[in-house]
Amino acid sequence: MTGLLIKTSSAGTGEPLVLLHGFGGDGSAWDAVLAGLGEDIRTLVVDLPGHGGSLTSEGRGGAGRMAKAILAGLDDTGVERFHLAGHSMGGAVAALIAMRAPDRVKSLTLVAPGGIDSKINAELLGRYAKAATAEELCACLAEMSAPGFEMPQAVVDRFVAARARPGALEALDETYQAMFPDGPSKGQGVLPGEALSALGMPVAVIWGSADAVVPCPSPRALPAHFALSILPELGHMLPEEAPDAVVRVLRQAIAADA
């Protein structure tokens, strides 16, 4: 057993939708998206290794280790084929899962994913990894989101409680270091372009044009068959900032396979 927390959030029928959150969060990042999806789609929400309820699970560290542990966790739950979506670092993990197990992933949705390009706001993420108080977290989340968006207080409170757990900040630092194999000044690790282009399942990408964490790329930076949706003037925290838009893309991905 991997010790990974995988929560079933809906008892809908068919192959499930597996949701992976971003760096420094937990599965609750998808709460507004889940509310919009309703009860007809079966959803499995994963806490990434080293995060939330998976704080001490196998696979802590980099995205590759996480992808391997999540596939093993899905094996433990008896899930064979699934739709997959990931936000930020969870997007990089989701892409690696799709590369490792392409026959199991029915569709792939990447929400402001990491790993497409080396460009990333390493300084902001470094502060975010160390943030423990509500004031520190709010300051980081404000920079990560579009101007004028205020993260709900309940989300901030969950962050504070999670980071107060013994070993939580150390686990975030471990993951942060793994994101930058050549050091933060060199940017994030990049997903293998040939393997991305070779993905055969439908791939949708959704990005905010004002993303201050991982800059929104030009369509030419993505494989030609990736369907890119750009949300004007929105930031990096799209599951919270624009849950309706994320729901729309997810529903389209699942319906295309029906």
C-alpha positions in Angstrom: 0.0 0.0 0.0 1.2 3.5 -0.9 -0.4 5.4 2.0 -1.9 7.8 -0.6 -5.1 9.5 0.2 -7.6 9.0 -2.7 -11.2 10.2 -1.9 -14.3 9.3 -3.9 -16.3 12.5 -4.2 -19.1 11.2 -6.3 -20.7 7.9 -7.0 -21.5 8.5 -10.7 -21.2 5.8 -13.2 -18.5 5.1 -15.8 -14.8 5.5 -15.7 -13.8 8.0 -13.0 -12.3 11.4 -13.3 -9.1 11.6 -11.3 -8.1 15.1 -10.0 -4.6 16.1 -9.0 -4.1 19.4 -7.2 -1.1 21.8 -7.4 2.1 22.3 -5.3 1.4 23.2 -1.7 -2.3 22.5 -1.7 -4.5 19.4 -1.3 -7.5 17.8 -2.8 -9.8 20.5 -1.4 -8.5 22.8 -4.2 -11.1 21.1 -6.4 -14.1 21.7 -4.1 -15.7 24.4 -6.3 -15.1 22.3 -9.5 -16.7 19.3 -7.8 -19.7 21.3 -6.9 -20.1 22.3 -10.6 -19.6 18.8 -11.9 -22.5 17.5 -9.8 -23.2 13.8 -9.0 -23.3 12.2 -12.4 -19.5 12.0 -12.9 -17.6 9.7 -10.6 -14.6 11.6 -9.2 -11.5 10.5 -7.4 -9.5 13.3 -5.7 -5.9 12.6 -4.9 -3.7 14.3 -2.3 -0.3 14.4 -3.9 2.5 12.6 -2.0 3.9 15.0 0.6 0.7 17.0 0.8 -2.5 16.9 2.9 -3.6 13.4 3.8 -0.7 11.9 1.8 2.0 13.7 3.9 3.9 10.6 4.7 3.0 8.5 1.7 5.3 6.9 -0.8 6.4 9.0 -3.8 7.3 12.2 -2.1 9.6 14.5 -4.0 9.5 15.1 -7.7 6.7 14.7 -10.3 8.1 11.4 -11.6 8.0 9.8 -8.2 4.5 11.1 -7.6 3.3 9.8 -10.9 4.5 6.3 -10.1 3.0 6.4 -6.6 -0.4 7.6 -7.9 -0.6 4.8 -10.5 0.1 2.3 -7.7 -2.5 3.9 -5.5 -5.1 3.7 -8.3 -4.1 0.0 -8.7 -4.8 -0.4 -5.0 -8.3 1.0 -5.5 -9.0 -1.2 -8.5 -9.2 1.6 -11.0 -8.1 0.5 -14.4 -9.1 3.3 -16.9 -9.8 6.8 -16.0 -10.1 10.4 -17.2 -7.3 12.5 -15.7 -6.9 16.2 -14.8 -4.1 18.1 -13.0 -3.5 21.6 -12.0 0.0 23.2 -11.9 2.4 20.6 -10.5 -0.5 18.2 -10.6 -0.6 18.9 -14.3 3.0 17.8 -14.8 2.3 14.7 -12.7 -0.8 14.0 -14.8 1.1 14.3 -18.1 3.7 11.8 -16.7 1.0 9.4 -15.7 -0.4 9.6 -19.3 3.1 8.9 -20.7 3.6 6.0 -18.4 0.2 4.4 -18.9 -1.4 5.8 -22.1 -3.8 2.8 -22.4 -5.3 3.7 -19.1 -5.9 7.4 -19.5 -9.0 8.1 -21.5 -8.6 11.9 -21.6 -6.1 14.3 -20.2 -6.9 17.9 -19.0 -4.0 20.1 -18.0 -4.9 23.2 -15.9 -2.0 25.8 -16.0 0.4 22.8 -15.9 4.0 22.8 -14.8 6.7 21.3 -17.0 5.7 22.7 -20.4 8.5 25.3 -20.4 11.3 26.0 -17.9 9.9 29.5 -17.2 8.4 29.7 -13.7 8.2 32.1 -10.8 10.6 30.2 -8.5 10.9 33.1 -6.1 7.2 33.3 -5.5 6.9 29.5 -5.1 9.8 29.5 -2.7 8.0 32.0 -0.5 4.8 30.0 -0.8 6.6 26.8 0.2 7.7 28.5 3.5 4.4 30.3 4.2 2.9 29.2 7.5 0.7 32.0 8.7 -2.5 33.3 7.2 -0.9 36.6 6.4 2.0 35.0 4.6 -0.3 32.6 2.7 -2.7 35.4 1.6 0.2 37.5 0.3 1.4 34.6 -1.9 -2.1 33.6 -3.0 -2.9 37.1 -4.0 0.2 37.2 -6.3 -0.8 33.8 -7.7 -4.3 34.8 -8.6 -5.8 37.4 -10.9 -5.9 41.0 -9.6 -9.1 41.5 -7.5 -9.6 37.8 -6.7 -9.6 37.0 -3.0 -9.1 33.4 -1.9 -11.9 32.3 0.4 -11.0 32.4 4.0 -12.0 28.7 4.4 -9.2 27.8 1.9 -6.6 29.9 3.8 -7.6 28.3 7.1 -7.2 24.8 5.6 -3.7 25.8 4.4 -2.7 27.1 7.8 -3.9 24.0 9.5 -2.2 21.7 7.0 1.1 23.4 7.3 1.0 23.3 11.1 1.3 19.5 11.0 4.7 18.1 12.0 6.8 17.6 8.9 4.5 19.5 6.5 6.8 22.4 5.7 9.8 20.0 5.4 7.8 17.9 2.8 7.0 21.1 0.8 10.7 22.1 0.8 11.6 18.6 -0.4 9.1 18.9 -3.3 10.3 22.4 -4.1 13.9 21.3 -4.4 12.9 18.5 -6.7 11.1 20.9 -9.0 14.4 22.6 -9.8 16.9 19.9 -10.6 19.4 22.5 -11.8 18.6 25.0 -9.1 15.7 27.6 -9.1 17.7 30.1 -11.2 17.6 27.6 -14.1 13.8 27.2 -14.0 11.7 24.1 -13.6 12.2 20.7 -15.0 10.6 20.3 -18.4 8.5 17.4 -19.6 9.9 15.5 -22.6 8.5 17.1 -25.7 8.5 14.0 -27.9 6.6 12.0 -25.3 4.0 14.9 -24.9 3.5 15.0 -28.7 3.1 11.3 -28.9 0.1 11.2 -26.4 -2.8 9.7 -28.3 -5.7 10.4 -25.9 -7.6 13.7 -26.2 -5.7 16.5 -24.4 -7.2 19.8 -23.3 -5.2 22.6 -21.8 -6.7 25.6 -19.9 -4.6 28.6 -18.9 -5.1 32.1 -17.5 -3.5 34.9 -19.6 -2.3 36.7 -16.4 -0.7 33.7 -14.8 2.1 35.0 -12.7 3.4 31.6 -11.7 3.7 29.6 -14.9 3.4 32.1 -17.9 0.7 31.2 -20.4 2.4 29.9 -23.5 1.7 30.6 -27.1 -0.3 27.9 -28.9 2.8 27.0 -30.9 4.6 25.9 -27.7 2.1 23.0 -27.3 1.7 19.9 -29.5 -0.6 20.7 -32.4 -3.4 18.3 -31.2 -3.6 19.8 -27.7 -6.8 21.9 -27.4 -5.8 25.2 -25.7 -8.3 27.4 -23.9 -6.9 30.8 -22.7 -8.9 32.6 -20.0 -8.4 36.4 -20.4 -7.0 38.2 -17.3 -7.2 35.2 -15.0 -4.3 34.0 -12.9 -2.8 30.7 -11.9 -5.3 29.4 -9.4 -8.0 28.5 -11.9 -9.8 25.8 -9.9 -10.7 28.5 -7.4 -10.7 31.5 -9.8 -12.7 30.0 -12.6 -14.3 26.7 -11.6 -17.1 27.0 -14.1 -14.6 27.3 -17.0 -12.7 24.3 -15.6 -15.9 22.3 -15.3 -16.8 23.1 -18.9 -13.5 21.8 -20.2 -13.7 18.7 -18.1 -17.2 17.9 -19.2 -16.2 18.3 -22.8 -13.3 15.9 -22.3 -15.5 13.3 -20.8 -18.3 13.7 -23.2 -16.0 13.3 -26.2 -15.3 9.8 -25.1 -18.9 8.8 -24.5 
